[in-house]
């Protein structure tokens, strides 16, 4: 994983207030998001972060163990 499980939980927990405040900020510009749309947006963001976190960092299915590239 690219991030620890605790870090992933913290990031997921921070997404919720950001989406709520985004709804408020967008309403100033006349863009209304329903609660359901906000929930869908938050779930999509958390899902994207989880996919990024569990995706192998070198792209070929193996996690990179040595950042310098030495075997």
N, C-alpha and C positions, 0 to 999 in steps of 0.2 A: 504494500500500500504506500501511496505517496504521502499520506498524512496519518497520524495516529488516530485510533478510534475515538479517543477523547477529543482531539482537535476537530474531528469530523462532526461530533456531536455539538460542539460549541458553534461551529460554523452553521450547522443546520438550525440551531436555536436562534442565532442572530438573524437569519433570513426572514423569520416571521415578522419581527418589528419593522424591518426594512420594507417589506411588502406592504404592511399596514400604512406606514408613512408615505410610501410611494403612491398609494391610493389617494391620500390626502393631498399630496403635492400635485398630482395630475388633475384633481378636481379644481384647483386654482386656474388651470388652463382650459376648463370646460370638458375634460375627458373623465368620464365616469366609469369606474370599474365596480362591478357588483362584488359581493362577498364571495360568491362562487368563483368568479373570475380571479379574484385575489388568491383564493385557495389553490386553484389550478396553477396559477403563476408560481406560487411558493413551492408546490409539489414539483413542478417542472425544474425549478432552480435547484432544489435539494437533490432531485434525481440526477441532474447533470453533474452536480458536485460529487455525488457518490460514484457515478460512472467514471469521472475523472480520477477519483481517489483510488479506485480498484484497478484501473487500466494499467498495464505494465508500462514502466517509464521509458523503455527503449524501443517499444513498438513491435518487437518480434516475439512477444510472448514470455520473455524472460526478464525478471526484474534486474535492474543494474545494481551490482553489488559494490563495485569499485568505481567511484566517479572519475578516476584518472584513466580508466580503461585498461588497467593491468589485470591479467588473469592470475 
